Amino acid sequence: MATVKPIDDGTPRSGRRRIVRGNQAGTTLIEILFSVVVLSLVMVPVFDSLVSGRMLASHRGEERMALKLVERKTEQLMQAGFGSAGSDADVSSTNLTAGTHPTDPSIVLNTRGDSNSSNDVLGRLTWSVQTISWPSSGDSVYVKHIEVKLAWPSAAPRDSVLLTSLIGG
């Protein structure tokens, strides 16, 4: 079929018609398939990076919370003093006798912002105390070496934070 060119008769361009051969206008199926493939090759890494970024941000939040909890527990133990002893039932204890404390180390690390406790990230907060002494000009010096550790999740710990301190007596 031949192309017909209209005669310039002064009519507006929008009123003109142009007859075009078959493959010269429009989008072919191959072009559409190629566009879909290119778009999918670009979108998969972008989506993957968004998911990875969200997971990394969540993990960093857990690490910050764990460090705060360990620092807070270390401060509590230091305020309790060298000779602190007593109940060793849970993480609220300030027992500084030699050994590993408490008997129930469970602690909530992250509530995930909701009231559903099945979503909580649980950890195990423990501290170990070791008394160290050395002689010093006729008198012995005593200190307690304390390691406060929080490992999470409690079922199969993959991460942990450890803080070491000395308390003089």
C-alpha positions in Angstrom: 0.0 0.0 0.0 1.4 3.4 -0.9 1.6 6.4 1.3 -0.8 9.2 0.4 0.2 12.7 1.2 -2.6 15.2 1.6 -2.6 18.3 -0.4 -2.0 21.5 1.6 -5.4 23.0 1.3 -5.2 25.3 4.3 -7.1 22.9 6.7 -5.6 22.6 10.2 -3.0 19.9 10.7 -5.2 18.0 13.1 -7.7 17.4 10.4 -5.1 15.8 8.0 -4.8 12.1 7.7 -1.7 10.2 7.0 -1.7 6.6 5.8 1.4 4.7 7.0 2.7 1.3 6.1 2.2 -1.6 8.6 5.4 -1.6 10.9 6.3 2.0 10.9 4.1 3.1 13.8 3.1 1.5 17.2 4.9 -0.8 19.6 5.7 -4.3 18.7 5.5 -7.3 21.0 9.3 -7.7 21.1 9.7 -4.2 22.2 7.2 -4.7 25.1 9.0 -8.0 26.1 12.3 -6.3 26.0 11.0 -3.4 28.2 9.6 -5.9 30.7 12.9 -7.8 31.0 14.9 -4.6 31.4 12.5 -3.3 34.1 12.6 -6.6 36.0 16.4 -6.6 35.9 16.4 -3.2 37.5 13.6 -3.7 40.0 14.9 -7.0 41.6 18.2 -5.4 43.0 16.3 -2.3 44.1 13.7 -4.4 46.0 16.4 -6.6 47.5 18.3 -3.5 48.7 15.2 -2.1 50.3 14.5 -5.3 52.2 18.1 -5.7 53.3 18.2 -2.1 54.5 15.1 -2.6 56.6 16.5 -5.7 58.1 19.8 -4.0 58.8 18.1 -1.1 60.5 16.0 -3.4 62.7 19.2 -5.3 63.7 21.1 -2.1 64.5 18.1 -1.1 66.7 18.4 -4.4 68.6 22.2 -3.8 69.1 21.6 -0.3 70.4 19.0 -1.6 72.9 21.2 -4.5 74.0 24.1 -2.1 74.6 21.9 0.2 76.7 20.6 -2.7 78.8 24.1 -4.0 79.4 25.4 -0.5 80.3 22.4 0.0 82.7 23.0 -3.3 84.4 26.7 -2.6 84.8 25.8 0.8 86.4 23.4 -0.9 88.8 26.0 -3.4 89.8 28.6 -0.7 90.4 26.2 1.3 92.5 25.3 -1.7 94.5 28.9 -1.9 95.6 31.7 -4.4 96.3 29.9 -6.5 98.9 26.4 -6.6 97.3 24.7 -10.0 97.7 21.1 -11.2 97.9 18.4 -12.8 95.8 19.6 -14.1 92.5 16.2 -14.9 91.0 16.1 -12.6 87.9 17.9 -9.8 86.1 16.8 -7.2 88.6 19.3 -8.8 91.1 22.5 -7.0 92.1 24.3 -10.0 93.5 28.1 -9.6 93.3 29.2 -12.9 94.9 31.6 -14.9 92.8 30.0 -16.9 90.1 27.5 -16.4 87.2 24.2 -14.6 87.9 21.1 -14.7 87.8 19.3 -18.0 87.8 16.6 -16.7 85.4 18.5 -14.5 82.8 15.5 -13.8 80.5 15.0 -10.3 79.4 12.9 -8.5 76.7 15.2 -6.8 74.3 12.6 -5.5 71.8 8.8 -5.4 71.9 8.6 -4.6 68.2 6.2 -1.7 69.1 3.1 -3.8 69.7 1.4 -5.4 72.7 1.7 -8.9 71.3 4.3 -10.6 73.4 4.8 -13.4 70.9 6.6 -10.9 68.7 9.1 -9.9 71.4 12.8 -10.4 71.0 14.0 -12.1 74.1 17.6 -12.3 75.3 19.7 -13.7 78.1 21.3 -11.2 80.4 24.0 -12.7 82.6 26.9 -11.4 84.6 29.8 -13.2 86.0 31.9 -12.1 89.0 35.4 -13.0 89.8 37.2 -11.8 92.9 40.8 -10.8 92.3 43.4 -10.0 95.0 47.0 -9.1 95.0 49.3 -8.0 97.8 50.3 -4.4 98.1 52.8 -3.1 100.8 51.5 -5.1 103.7 47.8 -5.1 102.7 45.9 -7.0 100.0 44.0 -5.2 97.4 40.7 -6.7 96.3 38.7 -6.0 93.2 35.8 -7.7 91.5 36.0 -8.4 87.8 32.5 -8.2 86.3 31.5 -9.3 82.8 27.9 -8.4 81.9 26.7 -10.1 78.7 23.4 -10.0 76.8 22.9 -12.6 74.1 19.9 -12.7 71.8 17.6 -14.2 70.7 17.3 -16.4 73.7 16.5 -19.7 71.9 19.5 -19.6 69.6 21.8 -16.6 70.2 23.3 -15.1 67.1 24.4 -11.8 68.6 25.8 -10.6 71.9 27.1 -7.6 73.7 29.7 -7.9 76.5 30.9 -5.2 78.9 33.7 -5.7 81.4 34.2 -3.6 84.6 36.3 -3.6 87.8 34.8 -2.7 91.2 37.3 -2.0 94.0 36.6 -3.0 97.5 
